[in-house]
Amino acid sequence: MKKLLLATTATALLAGAASAEDIKLGVLIGFTGPIESLTGHMAAAAELAVKEANDAGGVLGGTVSTVRADSTCIDSAAATAAAERLVTADGVKGIVGADCSGVTGAVLQNVARPNGIVMISPSATSPALTSAEDDGLFFRTSPSDAREGEVMADILMEKGIKSIALTYTNNDYGKGLAEAIATNFTGKGGVVTINASHEDGKADYSAEVAALAAAGGDLLVVAGYLDQGGKGIIQASLDTGAFETFGLPGGMVGDNLPIAIGPALDGSYGQVAQSDSQGAATMIDIGKANGFDATSPYSMESYDAAALIMLAMEAAGSSDPKVYKDKVLDVANGPGEKIYPGEIAKALELIKAGTDIDYEGASAVEFIGPGEAGGRYRQFEIKGGKYETVTFR
């Protein structure tokens, strides 16, 4: 009888092990390209969320692993090919990403929708994504640039800025952000002297800067990328004396920019999506303990994107994106017990017990529409080569 019981128990354990699913998540961000100095921190944050889940016993009884893929940030064809490989060759059940808005839109339409794959982007901020057809598969933990345009206009007005020259990177992100800034600034009585695009990857931006200088303005707002054309525009402006102070939206925020430009960047200011929540403070400490900088832009949002995918799977009882997509909003928004960074194990246990959760995470996640994050912004000024916080909005 004892032997029979042991055999039955062993068979049950083996059956359970066989049925447990090993789940793969894609991390599709620009490991090369104009924001590559940010993406190492973003990926590390997403992978930490996965490690926490695995340390707690996994999701749906199985382990979760991540597969990195390079979106390049700016090459839609390359990003689409990378996403296809994630889905067809690697068999991922969800994607953290993409990162930049243009490639994110391309992956959504060409890969995610045809294959029914959930995407949660930590950093795609174009207002156009709000109304994109997504079959309920697309979410983002960073707020839309429509909101950033409002915030920047408020800051400029408070600084006494009457007129700005505006340049933007010539893609979906740059166009959408420039339009939001210009619309809100002029709506408050400001003047946009010029609203001109620039291309990334050029060695010489003297022609672009000459046009910006000719138009003039109290300040040059650079809606570009810190590792690419935005940096080049600033350097050329300083070299020619065209502008001395710059308005810096989120794509221009990262330690590499003040390192590259030097002391001349001191006094420039702007804003970047970041929360001052309880979870953000916790995440900063967790990041330090795990070897990455959680204050680096979109790192907190990356942690939250990975966490939401896994918690939605557990809540749905399925890793099928067509099933768990309907649980993302349920685990992200109230009512329910609040969940902060470092509490993914707690969240999984509560879900298994049938208890509702309200995932606050690191970025105070709250979806205000289908997949649309509300978001907060950190206003900063560069002093001594550092982004010093002024306030949160």
C-alpha positions, 0 to 999 in steps of 0.5 A: 500500500505504501509503495502504491501511494508513493508511486501515485504521488510520484506520478502526480508530481511528474504530471504536474511538472510536465504540464508546467509551461516554460514561458518566454518574454521578448525584450525588444528595445534599441540595444543599438541606435539613438537611445542605446545608453538607456536600454541596458538599464531598461532591459536589466529592470525588466529582467529583474521582474522576471527573476523575482517571479521565478524566485517565487516559483514562476508563473502558472507553475513554470519558469519565465525566461527573456529573449533580447532583440534589438529594435534599433529604435529607428529602423522599422524593418529591422524591428519588425524582423526582430519581432518576427523572430521573437514570435516564430523562432523563440515562441515568446508569449508577450513583448516588453517593447518596443521602445521608440514610437515609430518602430513600436507602431510598425511591430504592432501592426506587422507582428503583434496584431497578425500573431495575437501577441501582447506588447507593453511598451515602456517608452513609446510615447507618440500620441498617434499610438493612442488611437492605433488599431491594436485589437486590445493587445497594446499597452504602455507604461509611459504617458503620451507626449500629448501630456508632455507637451502640456508640461513643457509649455507650463515650464517654459511659461513659468521660466518667462520664455516668450519665444522658442525655436523648435527642432525635432527628430524626423520620425513619429516620436519627434513629430508628435512631441513637437506638435504637442509642444508647439500647440500647447506653447502657442495656446498659452501665448508663446511664439514658435519661431521655427518648427523644423525637423532634423535627421539622425546620423549626420556628422554636420548639423551646421545648416540646421542650426543656421536656420534655427539661429536665423529664426531666433528665440529665447530658447532652443527646444530639442525634441530629439535623441541624446545619443544622436541628432539631438546631441549634434544640434546642441553641440553645433549650436554651442560651437556657433553661439547660436543658442546657449540654453536648451529645452530638453524633453524626455528623449534628451535625458540620460547621463551621456548627454552632459558627459558629451557636451560638458559644462556648457549644458548647465542651466538647460532644463526640461522634463522626463516621465518619472514618478515620485511615488512610494514605488519609485523610491523603492525601485531606486534602492532595488536598482542599486542593489541589482547593478542598474540605475532605476532613475535612468529614463524608462527603467521603472516603466520597463520593470512594470511592463514585464511585471504586468505581463506576468501578473496578467497571465497568472490572473488569466490562468493562461499564457495565451496572449488572446486570453491574458490581454483582458486581465492587464487592466484588472491587475494594473488598476484598482480596486485591490491590494496595492503592489510595489516593486519587490512584491511580485511574489506577494502579487502572485500569491494574492492572485492564486488566492483569488484576491484582487491586486492593484499594481502600482509598481515603480511608475505608479501605473494607472491606465486611464484608457485602453492601455494608456498610462496617466503618468507623472513627470520629473522637472529638472535642471542640469547643474554641475553635469547632473540632472537635478530634480526641481519638482514633479508634475 
